[in-house]
């Protein structure tokens, strides 16, 4: 008990310290008289530096786990034989499955898609615990031989670092979105040493091609800063090295068109296969078997593959350089292409952590190599394999990830060679066009639409899609058996505060609904009909039942096409657990809209508020932000008679979340009179300068 109390006190001290640091940072920037754009630029550069350091740490963490698994562990158990390498990916997958088991909510916030959702729907908020988790888990996956890439986790790490920095400086949601996107792009810039590629990655992927001048400025400053940090610690030599790339005469450019077409088809096949594998795990295997078992089997498959073909282990840049030099047999290149194609979706769909950029570069390299060898062998040509490897890398990278501009720039910057830029652009555009034509958009938009997000220019245009039925439903419902006589039904309606009755059968399943419209005709002919009828005789059949995990957009559409103003709610087992009414949906929408508007409207004013200063909003009236007084904790506005006692209005309450919390930072609460204040609350007060001064002197 004493130990738990000490832990709680330590957590509270950390929380208070972080809150104090945040207020101090805001106070320092408020007192420095600099133009807004200057402050904005400083924050963008600071974001890039911190993200660059985080990317360097992530790079070393991958190498640390690689050393731990393939050097230390192998040396400890060398007596088992060379086949022990088969178990290393299995061990890595088991460790990841344990992390998922203990942190399921954090584990689900996975990859680039979660960064897009945080920017589009959560005001750029990424929990810091999520950032830590997705730094360690992918490093374990790649370090233990997982054949995935570092860019997806890196984008999540960069976005998370930038999001936390934006929170510390109390930036508005609009600014937070901007810096989170900039952080993700800066991470790509640092990991690949490609500042231009990082900028356009953020624009094409994270912001879904939402171009704004202010955003563009932040992306440039953050990406260049992150790349500079990466070059200081990791060096500036190109990731892919080769002697030269010979493009050939212009009349041979049709070959690059053919390469782009085949790369587009290959990209489509990969996307379809990946989708099928994901459905297999999510809809079938996870329902039959524990996740640790399926992940272990996948780890074993990777281990067996790596035992025979060690090039399949890890990120694969060394193998790509060997392919570029032409020192790989065509048979090995073909096998490695198939293994990467098959294994990457298995790892990611089963629960492993990592990205797909590096694997798509690998697949593109082997594909381009095989394409060039085929031209030379079957058609008697003498094309340069290096050029086709590079163009194949860009074409497959762009096709699978729907990033035409980024893929061109990433290949260009990773090779530091521009001689093949025209065929690269040609193949990338063709490959990407084929994929987007078949998918009717980018792969990221497709994934988001499958999850129920309706996006336009990177923003969620339907707030109701982000709210679930269980968040607003009422836990009460009036149900009666179908055989209940009408007089008894009317008596119960008179006694209870309900105007809708649900009729159940012998299995307690809802089979009908009775509203005022069904009761009125009975009352007018009560003497004649009441003794002849039971509840089932007057009920409307075919009741719509919604699930607690349905979103309110779906419910609102059902309500719009129904004359009934409420629906019963069931849990996943089919048990009825409450109701949801039209006014509940409307109230939830208004509350969510008000929360967004309040946060954005007060963002500028609140940045100027600290413990001693107030923000003037009119002559004689101000807004002040105050930590909740100790004597207020556990009491409500009614208990305190706040308005009468102090002559102030509580506009909202900001709840300071822990740095490791998965809850949204600075949670905005529009308090009702019965809301009980907590020690983590910060009050945003409005009133006359005189009353604010009196309150400040008291507390």
C-alpha positions in Angstrom: 0.0 0.0 0.0 2.8 2.4 0.9 4.7 1.4 -2.2 1.6 2.2 -4.4 1.2 5.5 -2.6 4.8 6.4 -3.3 4.4 5.5 -7.0 1.3 7.6 -7.2 3.0 10.5 -5.6 6.0 10.1 -8.0 3.6 10.1 -11.0 1.9 13.2 -9.7 5.2 15.0 -9.2 6.3 14.2 -12.7 2.9 15.4 -14.0 3.2 18.6 -12.0 6.7 19.1 -13.3 5.7 18.6 -16.9 2.8 21.0 -16.5 5.2 23.6 -14.9 7.7 23.1 -17.7 4.9 23.7 -20.3 3.8 26.9 -18.6 7.4 28.1 -18.3 8.0 27.5 -22.0 4.9 29.3 -23.0 5.7 32.1 -20.6 9.2 32.5 -22.1 8.0 32.7 -25.7 5.2 35.1 -24.8 7.7 37.5 -23.2 10.1 37.4 -26.1 8.9 40.1 -28.5 9.4 38.4 -31.9 7.2 38.3 -35.0 5.0 35.2 -35.2 6.7 34.0 -38.3 10.1 34.1 -36.5 8.7 32.0 -33.6 7.1 29.7 -36.1 10.4 29.2 -37.9 12.3 28.6 -34.7 9.8 25.9 -33.7 10.0 24.3 -37.1 13.8 24.1 -36.9 13.7 22.8 -33.3 11.2 20.2 -34.5 13.6 19.1 -37.2 16.6 18.9 -34.8 14.7 16.8 -32.2 13.2 14.5 -34.9 16.6 14.1 -36.4 18.0 13.0 -33.1 15.1 10.6 -32.6 15.7 9.2 -36.0 19.4 8.7 -35.2 18.4 7.0 -32.0 16.0 4.7 -33.9 18.8 3.8 -36.4 21.2 2.8 -33.6 18.4 0.9 -31.8 17.8 -1.2 -34.9 21.5 -2.0 -35.0 21.6 -2.7 -31.3 18.9 -5.3 -31.5 20.5 -6.8 -34.7 23.8 -7.1 -32.7 21.8 -8.6 -29.7 20.0 -11.2 -31.8 22.6 -12.2 -34.4 25.8 -11.8 -32.5 25.3 -12.1 -28.8 22.4 -14.6 -28.9 24.0 -16.7 -31.6 27.3 -16.8 -29.8 25.6 -18.0 -26.6 23.8 -20.9 -28.3 26.3 -21.7 -31.1 26.4 -25.3 -30.0 22.9 -25.9 -31.3 24.2 -25.4 -34.9 23.7 -23.0 -37.8 20.0 -23.8 -38.0 19.4 -21.8 -34.8 19.2 -18.7 -37.0 15.7 -20.0 -37.8 14.5 -19.3 -34.3 15.7 -15.6 -34.1 12.8 -14.1 -36.1 10.4 -16.4 -34.1 11.8 -15.0 -30.8 11.4 -11.4 -32.2 7.8 -12.1 -33.2 7.0 -13.6 -29.7 8.4 -10.5 -28.0 6.3 -8.3 -30.2 3.2 -10.4 -29.5 3.8 -9.9 -25.7 4.1 -6.2 -26.3 0.8 -6.2 -28.1 -0.8 -8.3 -25.3 0.3 -5.9 -22.6 -0.3 -2.7 -24.6 -3.2 -3.5 -27.0 -4.5 0.0 -27.4 -1.1 1.5 -28.0 -0.1 -1.3 -30.4 -3.2 -0.6 -32.6 -2.0 2.9 -33.4 0.3 1.6 -36.0 2.3 3.1 -38.9 1.8 5.9 -41.3 -2.0 5.5 -41.4 -2.2 6.4 -37.7 -0.2 9.6 -38.3 -2.6 10.5 -41.1 -5.6 9.9 -38.8 -4.0 11.9 -36.0 -3.5 14.9 -38.4 -6.9 14.6 -40.0 -9.1 13.7 -37.0 -7.3 14.2 -33.7 -5.8 17.7 -34.2 -2.3 16.3 -34.7 -2.3 14.6 -31.3 -0.1 11.5 -30.9 0.2 10.1 -27.4 3.9 10.0 -26.2 3.5 6.4 -25.0 2.6 5.5 -28.6 5.8 7.1 -29.8 7.9 5.2 -27.3 6.1 1.9 -28.1 6.6 2.3 -31.9 10.2 3.1 -31.4 11.0 -0.1 -29.6 8.7 -2.7 -31.3 9.8 -2.0 -34.9 13.5 -2.0 -33.9 13.0 -5.4 -32.3 11.2 -6.6 -35.5 14.0 -5.5 -37.9 16.8 -6.4 -35.4 15.5 -10.0 -35.2 15.4 -10.4 -39.0 12.0 -9.1 -39.9 12.0 -8.3 -43.6 10.4 -4.8 -43.2 11.5 -1.2 -43.3 12.1 1.6 -40.9 10.2 4.5 -42.6 6.7 3.8 -41.3 7.8 3.7 -37.7 10.1 6.6 -38.3 7.3 8.7 -39.6 5.3 7.8 -36.5 8.2 8.6 -34.2 8.8 12.0 -36.0 5.2 12.8 -35.9 5.0 11.9 -32.2 8.0 14.0 -31.2 6.7 17.0 -33.1 3.2 16.5 -31.6 4.6 16.4 -28.1 6.7 19.5 -28.8 3.6 21.3 -30.1 1.7 20.3 -26.9 4.5 21.6 -24.7 4.3 25.0 -26.4 0.5 25.0 -26.2 -0.1 25.3 -30.0 -3.5 25.2 -31.4 -4.9 22.2 -33.2 -4.3 23.8 -36.6 -0.6 24.4 -35.7 -0.3 21.0 -34.1 -1.5 19.3 -37.2 1.0 21.2 -39.2 4.0 20.3 -37.0 3.0 16.7 -36.7 3.0 16.4 -40.4 6.3 18.2 -40.6 7.8 15.9 -37.9 6.7 12.8 -40.0 8.3 14.3 -43.1 11.4 15.3 -41.2 11.8 11.7 -39.9 11.7 10.4 -43.5 14.3 13.0 -44.4 16.6 11.9 -41.6 16.2 8.1 -42.1 16.8 8.2 -45.9 18.9 11.4 -45.8 16.5 12.9 -48.3 15.2 16.3 -47.3 13.2 16.9 -50.5 11.8 13.4 -50.3 10.8 14.0 -46.7 9.0 17.2 -47.6 6.9 15.7 -50.4 6.3 12.5 -48.3 4.5 14.7 -45.8 2.6 16.5 -48.5 1.6 13.4 -50.5 1.0 10.9 -47.7 0.4 12.6 -44.3 -1.5 15.6 -45.6 -3.0 13.7 -48.6 -1.8 16.4 -51.1 -3.2 19.3 -49.0 -0.8 22.1 -50.0 -0.7 25.3 -47.9 2.1 27.8 -47.9 2.6 27.9 -44.1 2.6 24.1 -44.0 5.2 24.0 -46.8 7.5 26.4 -44.8 7.3 24.2 -41.7 8.0 21.1 -43.8 11.1 22.6 -45.5 12.6 23.9 -42.2 12.0 20.7 -40.3 13.1 18.3 -43.0 16.4 20.2 -43.8 17.2 20.5 -40.1 16.5 16.7 -39.5 18.6 15.8 -42.5 21.5 18.0 -41.2 21.4 16.2 -37.9 21.3 12.8 -39.6 24.3 13.7 -41.7 26.3 14.8 -38.6 25.7 11.5 -36.8 25.3 9.0 -39.6 27.4 10.5 -42.4 26.6 11.9 -45.8 27.5 9.0 -48.1 24.7 7.9 -50.5 22.8 4.8 -49.3 23.0 3.2 -52.8 26.4 3.2 -54.5 27.3 2.4 -58.1 29.8 3.4 -60.6 27.5 5.0 -63.2 24.0 4.8 -64.7 23.9 4.6 -68.5 20.5 5.5 -69.8 21.0 4.8 -73.4 19.6 6.5 -76.5 16.2 8.2 -76.5 14.7 5.6 -78.9 15.0 3.1 -76.1 12.8 5.1 -73.7 9.8 2.8 -74.7 11.6 0.2 -72.6 11.1 2.3 -69.5 7.4 2.7 -70.4 7.1 -1.1 -70.5 9.0 -1.3 -67.2 6.6 1.2 -65.7 3.5 -0.7 -66.9 4.8 -4.0 -65.5 5.8 -2.2 -62.2 2.3 -0.9 -61.9 0.8 -4.4 -62.4 3.3 -5.8 -59.8 2.3 -3.0 -57.4 -1.4 -3.8 -57.9 -0.7 -7.5 -57.3 1.2 -6.7 -54.1 -1.6 -4.5 -52.8 -4.3 -7.1 -53.6 -2.2 -9.9 -52.0 -1.5 -7.7 -48.9 -5.2 -7.0 -48.6 -6.1 -10.7 -48.8 -3.5 -11.6 -46.2 -4.7 -8.9 -43.9 -8.3 -10.2 -44.2 -7.1 -13.8 -43.6 -5.5 -12.8 -40.3 -8.1 -10.3 -39.1 -11.3 -12.2 -40.1 -10.2 -15.8 -39.6 -7.0 -16.7 -37.9 -7.3 -14.1 -35.1 -10.7 -15.5 -34.2 -9.4 -19.1 -34.1 -5.9 -18.8 -32.7 -4.1 -16.6 -30.2 -2.0 -13.9 -31.8 1.2 -15.1 -30.3 0.8 -18.4 -32.1 0.1 -16.9 -35.5 3.0 -14.4 -35.1 5.3 -17.3 -34.0 4.4 -19.3 -37.1 5.1 -16.3 -39.3 8.4 -15.8 -37.5 9.3 -19.4 -38.1 8.5 -19.0 -41.8 10.8 -15.9 -42.0 13.5 -17.8 -40.1 13.4 -20.8 -42.5 13.5 -18.4 -45.5 16.4 -16.6 -44.0 18.3 -19.8 -43.2 18.4 -20.7 -46.9 18.5 -17.1 -48.2 20.0 -14.8 -45.6 19.6 -11.7 -47.8 15.9 -11.8 -46.9 16.7 -10.8 -43.3 16.4 -7.2 -42.2 16.0 -4.0 -44.3 18.1 -5.2 -47.2 20.1 -2.2 -48.4 23.3 -4.2 -48.6 21.6 -6.6 -51.0 20.2 -3.7 -53.1 23.8 -2.5 -53.5 24.9 -5.9 -54.7 22.1 -6.0 -57.2 23.2 -2.5 -58.4 26.7 -3.8 -58.9 25.3 -6.8 -60.9 26.9 -9.4 -58.7 23.7 -11.3 -58.0 22.6 -14.3 -60.0 19.3 -14.0 -61.7 17.9 -17.1 -59.8 18.7 -15.5 -56.4 17.2 -12.2 -57.5 14.0 -13.9 -58.5 13.8 -15.9 -55.3 14.4 -12.8 -53.1 11.7 -10.9 -55.0 9.2 -13.6 -54.4 10.2 -13.9 -50.7 9.9 -10.2 -50.0 6.6 -10.1 -51.9 5.2 -12.9 -49.8 6.8 -12.3 -46.3 6.2 -8.6 -45.8 2.4 -8.7 -45.7 2.6 -11.8 -43.5 4.7 -10.0 -40.9 2.7 -6.8 -40.9 -0.8 -8.5 -41.0 0.0 -11.0 -38.3 1.0 -8.1 -35.9 4.7 -7.3 -36.7 5.9 -3.7 -36.7 7.6 -2.0 -39.6 7.3 -0.1 -42.9 7.0 -1.0 -46.5 9.2 1.6 -48.2 12.4 -0.4 -47.9 10.8 -3.7 -49.0 9.3 -2.0 -52.0 12.7 -0.5 -52.9 14.1 -4.1 -52.6 11.3 -5.6 -54.8 11.8 -2.8 -57.3 15.6 -3.4 -57.4 15.2 -7.1 -58.0 12.4 -6.6 -60.5 14.4 -4.0 -62.5 17.4 -6.2 -62.5 15.4 -9.2 -63.8 13.8 -6.9 -66.4 17.2 -5.7 -67.7 18.7 -9.3 -67.7 15.7 -10.5 -69.7 16.2 -7.7 -72.3 19.8 -8.7 -72.7 19.3 -12.5 -72.8 16.1 -12.9 -74.7 16.2 -9.9 -77.1 20.0 -9.6 -77.6 20.2 -6.0 -76.1 23.0 -4.6 -74.1 21.2 -2.3 -71.6 22.8 -1.2 -68.4 21.3 -3.2 -65.5 22.1 -0.5 -62.9 19.8 2.1 -64.6 16.9 -0.4 -64.8 17.5 -1.4 -61.1 17.2 2.3 -60.1 14.2 3.0 -62.3 12.5 -0.2 -61.1 13.1 0.9 -57.4 11.3 4.2 -58.0 8.5 2.7 -60.1 7.6 0.0 -57.5 8.1 2.4 -54.6 5.8 5.0 -56.2 3.2 2.4 -57.3 2.7 0.5 -54.0 2.8 3.6 -51.8 1.0 6.1 -54.1 3.8 8.7 -53.9 5.0 9.6 -57.4 6.9 12.9 -56.5 8.4 11.5 -53.2 9.6 8.3 -54.9 11.4 10.2 -57.7 13.0 12.6 -55.1 13.9 9.8 -52.7 15.7 7.7 -55.4 17.4 10.8 -56.7 18.7 11.9 -53.3 19.6 8.4 -52.1 21.8 7.9 -55.2 23.0 11.6 -55.6 22.9 11.0 -59.4 20.5 12.8 -61.8 21.5 11.1 -65.1 18.6 8.7 -65.0 16.0 11.2 -63.8 13.9 11.3 -67.1 13.4 7.5 -67.4 12.8 7.4 -63.6 10.0 10.0 -63.9 8.5 8.3 -66.8 8.3 4.8 -65.2 7.1 6.2 -61.8 4.3 8.3 -63.3 3.0 5.3 -65.4 3.2 2.9 -62.4 1.5 5.2 -60.0 -1.2 6.1 -62.5 -2.1 2.5 -63.1 -2.4 1.8 -59.4 -4.4 5.0 -58.6 -6.7 4.3 -61.6 -7.5 0.8 -60.4 -7.9 1.9 -56.7 -9.7 5.1 -57.6 -7.3 7.0 -55.4 -4.2 6.5 -53.3 -3.6 3.4 -51.1 -3.7 5.6 -48.0 -7.2 7.0 -48.9 -8.3 3.4 -49.6 -7.2 2.2 -46.2 -8.9 5.2 -44.5 -12.1 4.7 -46.3 -12.1 1.0 -45.3 -11.9 2.1 -41.7 -14.9 4.4 -42.2 -13.1 7.8 -42.6 -14.5 10.2 -45.2 -11.6 12.5 -46.0 -11.3 15.6 -48.1 -8.0 17.3 -48.5 -6.6 15.6 -45.4 -9.4 16.6 -43.0 -12.3 14.6 -41.6 -15.4 16.2 -43.0 -17.7 14.0 -40.9 -17.3 14.4 -37.2 -19.9 11.8 -36.5 -17.7 9.0 -37.9 -15.3 9.5 -35.1 -17.9 9.0 -32.3 -19.2 5.6 -31.4 -22.7 4.6 -30.2 -21.4 3.4 -26.9 -20.0 6.9 -26.1 -23.4 8.5 -26.1 -26.0 5.7 -25.7 -28.5 5.6 -22.8 -28.2 2.5 -20.6 -32.0 2.3 -20.0 -34.6 0.6 -22.2 -38.3 -0.3 -21.7 -39.0 -3.9 -22.8 -42.2 -6.0 -22.2 -43.1 -9.5 -23.3 -45.2 -9.9 -26.5 -48.0 -11.5 -24.6 -48.5 -8.6 -22.2 -52.2 -7.5 -22.3 -52.7 -4.0 -23.6 -54.3 -2.6 -20.3 -51.2 -3.7 -18.4 -49.0 -2.1 -21.1 -50.9 1.2 -20.8 -50.6 1.1 -17.0 -46.9 0.7 -17.2 -46.5 3.5 -19.7 -48.4 5.8 -17.4 -46.1 4.9 -14.4 -42.8 5.0 -16.3 -41.0 7.9 -18.1 -41.0 6.2 -21.5 -42.9 6.8 -24.7 -41.4 3.9 -26.6 -41.8 0.2 -25.7 -39.9 -2.7 -27.2 -41.6 -6.1 -27.5 -39.6 -9.3 -26.8 -40.2 -12.9 -27.5 -39.6 -15.9 -25.2 -35.9 -15.7 -26.0 -35.8 -12.1 -24.9 -35.1 -10.9 -28.4 -36.7 -7.7 -29.6 -39.4 -8.4 -32.2 -41.4 -5.2 -32.3 -41.8 -1.6 -31.2 -44.7 0.4 -29.9 -44.8 4.2 -29.9 -47.4 6.9 -29.2 -48.8 6.4 -32.7 -49.8 2.8 -31.9 -51.3 3.6 -28.5 -53.6 6.5 -29.5 -56.1 4.5 -31.6 -56.3 2.0 -28.7 -57.2 4.6 -26.2 -60.1 6.0 -28.3 -61.6 2.5 -28.5 -60.3 1.3 -25.1 -63.5 -0.4 -23.9 -63.9 -2.4 -27.1 -60.4 -3.4 -27.9 -58.3 -3.4 -24.7 -59.4 -6.8 -23.5 -58.9 -8.4 -26.9 -55.4 -7.3 -27.6 -51.9 -8.0 -26.4 -48.7 -6.0 -27.0 -47.6 -8.0 -30.0 -50.9 -7.2 -31.8 -50.2 -3.5 -32.0 -46.4 -3.6 -32.3 -44.5 -2.6 -35.5 -42.2 -5.5 -36.5 -38.7 -5.4 -38.0 -37.0 -3.2 -35.4 -33.6 -1.8 -36.4 -31.0 -2.6 -33.8 -27.6 -0.9 -33.8 -24.3 -2.2 -32.3 -22.5 -0.3 -29.6 -19.4 0.0 -31.9 -21.3 1.5 -34.8 -20.4 5.1 -35.5 -23.0 8.0 -35.2 -22.8 8.8 -38.9 -24.2 5.3 -39.7 -26.9 5.7 -37.0 -27.8 9.2 -38.2 -28.4 7.9 -41.7 -30.7 5.2 -40.3 -32.6 7.7 -38.3 -33.0 9.9 -41.4 -34.7 7.1 -43.3 -36.9 6.0 -40.3 -39.9 7.5 -38.7 -38.7 6.1 -35.3 -36.6 8.6 -33.3 -34.6 6.0 -31.4 -33.0 2.6 -31.7 -32.1 -0.2 -29.3 -28.4 -0.9 -28.8 -26.8 -4.3 -28.6 -23.3 -5.4 -27.6 -21.2 -7.8 -29.7 -22.9 -10.8 -28.1 -26.3 -9.5 -29.2 -27.5 -8.6 -25.7 -29.6 -5.4 -25.6 -27.8 -2.9 -23.4 -29.6 0.4 -24.0 -31.0 2.9 -26.5 -29.8 5.8 -28.6 -32.0 8.7 -29.6 -31.9 11.2 -32.4 -31.3 14.0 -29.9 -28.4 12.1 -28.4 -26.7 12.0 -31.9 -27.4 15.7 -32.5 -26.1 16.7 -29.0 -22.9 14.6 -29.6 -22.4 16.4 -32.9 -22.9 19.8 -31.3 -20.6 19.0 -28.5 -17.8 17.8 -30.8 -18.2 20.8 -33.0 -18.2 23.2 -30.1 -15.1 21.5 -28.7 -13.2 22.0 -32.0 -14.4 25.6 -32.3 -13.6 26.4 -28.7 -10.1 25.0 -29.0 -9.3 26.9 -32.2 -11.1 30.1 -31.1 -9.3 30.4 -27.8 -5.9 29.1 -29.0 -4.4 32.5 -29.7 -5.6 34.1 -26.5 -4.7 31.1 -24.3 -1.1 31.2 -25.5 -0.7 34.6 -23.8 -2.1 33.4 -20.5 0.0 32.2 -17.6 -0.2 32.3 -13.8 0.3 36.0 -13.5 -1.0 37.4 -16.8 -4.4 37.7 -18.4 -5.7 38.1 -21.9 -7.8 41.2 -22.6 -10.9 40.5 -24.6 -12.8 43.8 -24.1 -12.6 47.0 -22.0 -12.7 45.9 -18.4 -13.0 42.2 -19.2 -10.4 39.4 -19.5 -9.8 35.7 -19.7 -7.4 34.0 -17.2 -6.1 30.5 -16.9 -5.6 29.2 -13.4 -4.6 25.9 -11.9 -7.5 24.6 -9.9 -7.1 25.6 -6.2 -6.5 22.7 -3.8 -9.7 23.6 -1.9 -11.8 23.1 -5.1 -10.7 19.5 -5.7 -13.6 17.1 -5.4 -16.2 19.9 -5.4 -18.6 21.0 -8.2 -19.6 24.5 -9.3 -22.9 24.0 -7.4 -21.0 23.1 -4.2 -18.8 26.2 -4.5 -21.6 28.5 -5.7 -18.9 29.6 -8.1 -20.6 32.3 -10.1 -22.3 33.9 -7.1 -19.2 33.8 -4.9 -16.6 35.0 -7.4 -18.6 36.8 -10.1 -16.7 34.8 -12.8 -17.7 32.4 -15.6 -15.9 29.1 -16.2 -15.6 28.9 -20.0 -14.0 25.5 -20.0 -11.7 23.2 -18.0 -8.4 21.9 -19.4 -7.4 18.5 -18.0 -3.6 18.0 -18.1 -2.9 14.4 -19.2 0.2 12.4 -18.2 3.1 12.3 -20.7 2.6 8.6 -21.0 -1.1 8.7 -21.2 -3.1 7.6 -24.3 -5.7 10.2 -23.6 -5.7 13.4 -25.5 -3.4 16.0 -24.1 -5.1 19.1 -22.5 -8.5 17.5 -22.7 -11.1 20.2 -23.1 -14.1 19.9 -20.8 -17.2 22.0 -21.1 -18.3 21.5 -17.4 -21.8 21.1 -16.3 -22.7 22.4 -12.8 -22.2 18.9 -11.3 -18.7 18.4 -12.7 -16.2 17.5 -9.9 -12.9 19.3 -10.2 -9.6 17.3 -10.1 -6.1 18.3 -9.2 -5.0 18.1 -12.8 -7.6 20.7 -14.0 -6.9 24.1 -15.2 -9.7 26.6 -15.2 -10.3 29.1 -18.0 -12.2 32.0 -16.4 -13.9 35.0 -17.9 -15.1 38.1 -16.0 -14.4 41.7 -15.1 -10.8 42.7 -14.4 -11.8 43.6 -10.8 -13.2 40.1 -10.1 -10.3 38.4 -11.8 -7.9 40.4 -9.6 -9.8 39.4 -6.4 -9.8 35.7 -7.4 -6.0 35.8 -8.2 -5.3 37.4 -4.8 -7.3 34.6 -3.1 -5.7 31.7 -5.1 
